[in-house]
Amino acid sequence: MRIFFGILIGICLTIGATYISDSAKNGPGAAKIVNWEIVSEDSKWLSTTLQDGLGRLTGHPREP
C-alpha cells in the first residue's frame, strides 16, 4: 500500500512542479514545457468518460 501511495505522491509532485515552472515563464519567447489547454481538454474528456462508465456500472446514467 505504501508503494502505491508513494507513486501517487510522486505523480502529483511532478505535475505540480511542471505547472509551477511553466507559470513562472512569461514573455514572448518563453517556451513552456506543457500545453495546458490540451491537458485541460483531455482531462475533461477523461472525466466525462469515467463518469459515463461509472453511471453504466451503477445504473445511474449521467445527466446531459
NORDARA-V808087 format. One record per pair of residues at least 12 apart in sequence whose ideal C-beta (glycine too) atoms are under 10 Angstrom apart, sorted by the first residue. I is the first residue (numbers start at 0). GAP is how many residues later the second one is. D is the distance in whole Angstrom. If there is no record, write none. Layout:
i->{I | I}
gap->{GAP | GAP}
d->{D | D}
This chain:
i->{14 | 14 | 16 | 17 | 17 | 17 | 17 | 17 | 18 | 18 | 18 | 18 | 20 | 20 | 21 | 21 | 21 | 22 | 47}
gap->{19 | 24 | 16 | 14 | 15 | 16 | 18 | 21 | 14 | 15 | 17 | 20 | 12 | 13 | 12 | 13 | 14 | 13 | 14}
d->{9 | 9 | 10 | 9 | 6 | 6 | 10 | 10 | 9 | 8 | 8 | 9 | 6 | 9 | 6 | 9 | 7 | 9 | 8}
